[in-house]
């Protein structure tokens, strides 16, 4: 099948790689290079970087606006049989999409978690199951007809970054199945139930907090749901400490006494911190400012924390 691929983020890379191996990719469309890192070096998107290195004979289009007349004319002239859109980052106009078979891979079981951060939202909410949806494009974000879905159980110890990689790896098979059904004329389209819609808003650095006065399970969801980005930062000895992975303990579990102020280190060697509702949280993996990620045991070996010291969290004022 002749394919035009539109994508920018790493989420779509496994699907592009699979499509390039089984179909004729006529063009790859991505966002322009952007400044990145402390030095602000101009950096291509993951999609553009891979396409430039691996598909040298395939046009790589990086327009400031994909809806510009000359870009629309160029893409329409390719006469593709299908357009595949994954984490592209620009809204596509009706003029661009007209009379084209266009599908979009979205990282949730729509209509649950429409929006910019569906994986974060699923982990933050403690969803036991998530998945991918392939949909048509619509004027309202992520509101298109559902063409196919795949599901995956969410490991409670998985971070949003790990779920991202799992769902990204699930994408190729789902997209291929939709393309095959389209080619065979057997593709079914299902409208989303608007009564079941939930929204996953874009995350920002300001979201990188955890309130230890909440129960340990709520804290676990927040830490894992915001890892690796924007990340959850607390303070220990008045220095920032990023929490990367934690494990909730039930009330009274593991010898955890009740009545301690939230944030108090109950077992310094094991990194067990008091939380709300008589629960506690084991700090499994942390990252001090300017240092590499490390197990709590390594952090404790260097810092020598003491039981009774405080981990300070909470929503910024």
Secondary structure, 3 states (H helix, E strand, C coil): CEEEEEECCHHHHHHHHHHHHHCEEEEEECCCCEEECCCCEEECCHHHHHHHHHCCCCEEECCCCCCCHHHHHHHHCCCCCEEEEECCCCCCCHHHHCCCCEEEEECCCCCCCEECCHHHHHHHCCCCEEEEEEECCCCCCCCCCEEEEEEEECCCCCCHHHHHHHHHHHHHHHHHHHHHHHHHCCCCCECCCHHHCCEECCCCHHHCCCCCCCCHHHHHHHHHHCCCCCCEEEEECCEEEEEEEEEEECCCHHHCCCCCCCCEEEECCCCEEECHHHCEEEEEEEEECCCCCEEHHHHHHHHCCCCCCEEECCCCC
